């Protein structure tokens, strides 16, 4: 098992990712225990979804603490377990570090992220940062929560903040915010969307797709002529995440005016 996968990725940037993936899967099978990876980004998730499908692996779940999480861990579980049993183990695997700022201070996502990175915490050890009106909830692996809690207290920017570890089920329920945008395209091909959304030429868009920087519904898409459907989510690394809402109208020149929402 996995011989074709190891051969396929032996010279790629995902070689270490694949090796860790195989180790976690084998440990689950050997010990008959739940195992899980570190947090994965959208590129890594896309690669592993393809591997899981190719290897016909069924006993797994991606989880990031919330339904629309950008970063997820991959959990393997024994065949004797149901997904319901796995869900009951979520709170043992992930926790929240809640930062409540003083009333006169407001921080954006980047300020929470840069603070954590300043501490030397590897990005794969924590997931999404949910910014709230009073601070932020940081989704973390339970194994580092206590260490990160104490380290965060040493940062000047959080010196007067209330910082606590909470159960993953207590994650703040924050409705995503969007900017509504319109683009005009000649057709609903992927490269047309990318060209407009990334503000680049058609050739520039095709290069971004070729480089693996474009995702449809969290899956890497390399076909520039791919048709985009209403409600599809398009992610362009470094440019943003967008939902295709509707075709507003056809212009006099035969082009299409589209409405999308961009995640803030």
C-alpha positions in Angstrom: 0.0 0.0 0.0 1.1 3.6 -0.8 3.9 2.5 -3.1 2.4 4.5 -6.0 1.8 7.5 -3.8 5.4 7.5 -2.5 6.8 7.2 -6.0 4.5 10.0 -7.2 5.6 12.5 -4.5 9.2 11.3 -3.9 10.7 14.4 -5.5 8.0 16.9 -4.7 7.7 19.5 -2.0 5.0 17.3 -0.4 7.4 14.4 0.2 7.5 15.0 4.0 3.7 15.6 4.2 3.1 12.2 2.5 5.5 10.4 4.8 3.8 11.8 7.9 0.4 11.0 6.4 1.5 7.3 5.9 2.9 7.1 9.4 -0.3 8.4 11.0 -2.4 6.0 8.9 -0.2 3.0 9.7 -0.1 3.8 13.4 -4.0 3.9 13.5 -4.2 0.5 11.8 -1.4 -1.1 13.9 -2.6 0.3 17.3 -6.3 0.4 16.6 -6.3 4.0 17.9 -7.4 7.4 16.7 -4.5 9.3 15.2 -4.3 12.8 13.7 -2.0 15.1 11.8 -1.0 18.7 12.5 -3.1 21.5 11.0 -3.0 21.4 7.2 -3.3 24.3 4.8 -5.6 24.3 1.7 -2.8 22.9 -0.6 -2.0 20.1 1.8 -5.7 19.2 2.3 -6.2 19.1 -1.5 -3.2 16.7 -2.0 -4.3 14.4 0.8 -7.9 14.3 -0.3 -6.6 12.9 -3.7 -4.4 10.3 -1.9 -7.3 9.2 0.3 -9.5 8.7 -2.8 -6.8 6.9 -4.8 -6.1 4.6 -1.8 -9.8 4.1 -1.1 -9.4 5.0 2.5 -12.8 5.6 4.2 -12.1 5.9 8.0 -11.1 9.5 8.2 -12.4 13.0 8.8 -11.0 16.5 8.3 -11.8 18.8 11.2 -10.8 22.4 12.0 -13.0 23.3 14.9 -15.7 24.8 12.7 -17.6 24.0 9.5 -15.8 26.5 7.2 -12.3 26.3 8.8 -9.5 27.1 6.4 -7.0 24.9 8.3 -7.9 21.4 9.3 -6.4 18.3 10.9 -6.8 14.9 9.3 -8.1 12.3 11.8 -7.8 8.6 11.1 -10.0 6.2 13.1 -10.2 2.4 13.4 -12.9 0.6 11.4 -14.7 -0.4 14.6 -15.4 3.3 15.4 -18.2 5.4 14.0 -17.9 9.0 13.1 -20.0 9.8 16.1 -17.4 8.3 18.4 -14.7 10.3 16.6 -16.7 13.5 17.1 -16.8 12.8 20.9 -13.0 12.9 20.8 -12.7 16.3 19.2 -12.5 18.0 22.5 -9.5 15.9 23.5 -7.7 16.8 20.3 -8.4 20.5 19.9 -9.0 23.3 22.3 -9.5 27.1 22.2 -7.3 29.8 23.6 -9.5 32.8 24.1 -7.9 36.2 24.3 -10.2 38.9 25.7 -8.7 42.4 25.1 -9.2 45.4 27.3 -12.2 47.5 26.2 -10.1 50.3 24.6 -8.1 47.9 22.4 -9.1 46.3 19.1 -6.8 44.0 17.0 -7.2 42.6 13.6 -6.4 39.0 12.5 -2.9 39.8 11.5 -2.0 41.2 14.9 -3.0 38.0 16.6 -1.2 35.9 14.1 2.0 37.8 14.2 2.0 37.6 18.0 1.8 33.8 18.0 4.4 33.6 15.3 6.7 35.8 17.3 6.7 33.2 20.0 8.2 30.7 17.6 5.1 28.5 17.5 5.0 26.5 14.2 2.0 27.4 12.0 0.9 23.8 11.8 0.3 23.6 15.6 -2.7 26.0 15.5 -5.6 26.5 13.2 -8.0 29.3 12.4 -8.0 32.5 14.4 -11.6 33.6 15.0 -11.6 37.4 15.6 -14.5 38.6 17.8 -15.7 41.9 19.1 -13.8 41.4 22.3 -10.7 39.6 21.1 -10.1 36.3 19.4 -10.4 32.5 19.7 -7.4 30.6 18.6 -8.0 27.0 17.6 -5.0 24.9 18.8 -3.9 21.3 19.3 -4.5 20.4 22.9 -1.0 19.2 23.3 0.4 22.8 23.0 -2.5 24.8 24.6 -0.9 25.2 28.0 2.5 26.2 26.7 1.0 28.7 24.2 -1.2 30.1 27.0 1.8 31.0 29.1 3.8 32.3 26.2 1.0 34.6 25.1 0.9 36.2 28.5 4.5 37.3 28.0 3.7 39.4 24.9 3.4 43.1 25.5 0.3 43.4 23.3 -1.6 40.9 25.4 -0.3 42.0 28.8 -3.6 43.4 30.0 -5.7 40.8 28.3 -7.7 37.9 29.9 -6.4 34.6 28.4 -7.9 31.2 29.0 -8.1 27.7 27.6 -11.7 26.6 26.6 -13.3 23.5 25.2 -13.5 23.4 21.4 -17.3 23.4 21.7 -17.2 26.9 23.2 -15.7 28.4 20.0 -17.3 31.8 19.3 -19.9 31.7 16.6 -18.9 34.6 14.3 -20.7 35.1 11.0 -18.2 35.6 8.2 -18.1 39.1 6.7 -17.9 39.7 3.0 -17.4 42.4 0.4 -19.7 42.2 -2.6 -17.9 42.6 -5.8 -18.8 42.5 -9.5 -16.6 41.3 -12.4 -17.2 41.1 -16.1 -16.1 38.0 -18.0 -16.4 36.6 -21.5 -17.4 33.2 -20.1 -17.5 31.3 -16.8 -14.1 29.6 -17.3 -11.8 29.5 -14.4 -9.1 31.5 -16.0 -11.5 34.4 -16.7 -12.4 34.4 -13.0 -8.8 34.3 -11.8 -7.8 37.1 -14.3 -10.4 39.4 -12.8 -10.1 38.5 -9.2 -6.3 38.5 -9.1 -6.1 41.5 -11.4 -3.8 39.9 -13.9 -3.8 39.1 -17.6 -5.3 35.9 -19.0 -1.8 34.5 -19.3 -1.0 35.5 -15.8 -4.2 33.8 -14.6 -3.3 30.6 -16.5 0.2 30.7 -14.8 -1.4 31.0 -11.3 -3.5 28.0 -12.1 -0.6 26.0 -13.5 1.4 26.8 -10.3 -1.3 25.2 -8.2 -2.4 28.4 -6.5 -6.0 28.2 -7.4 -8.7 26.0 -5.7 -12.3 25.3 -6.3 -14.2 24.2 -3.2 -10.8 23.6 -1.5 -9.6 21.3 -4.3 -6.6 22.2 -6.4 -7.7 22.9 -10.0 -5.2 22.9 -12.8 -7.6 23.1 -15.8 -7.9 26.7 -16.9 -11.0 26.0 -18.9 -12.9 24.5 -15.9 -16.5 25.8 -15.7 -17.4 27.6 -12.5 -20.8 26.9 -11.0 -22.9 29.2 -8.9 -22.1 28.7 -5.2 -18.6 27.5 -6.0 -15.9 28.9 -3.7 -12.7 30.0 -5.5 -9.5 30.5 -3.5 -6.5 32.1 -5.0 -3.5 31.9 -2.7 -2.3 35.4 -1.8 -5.4 37.0 -3.4 -8.3 35.9 -1.4 -11.4 33.6 -1.1 -14.5 34.2 -3.1 -18.0 32.8 -3.5 -19.7 32.9 -6.9 -23.2 34.1 -6.2 -25.0 34.9 -9.4 -24.9 36.0 -13.1 -26.4 39.5 -12.9 -26.9 40.1 -16.6 -25.4 39.8 -20.1 -23.9 43.0 -21.4 -24.6 44.5 -24.9 -21.2 43.1 -26.0 -22.2 39.6 -24.9 -20.1 39.5 -21.8 -21.4 38.4 -18.4 -21.7 40.6 -15.3 -21.1 38.4 -12.2 -21.7 39.0 -8.5 -19.3 37.4 -6.0 -18.6 37.7 -2.3 -15.1 38.1 -1.1 -14.3 36.9 2.5 -12.9 39.8 4.5 
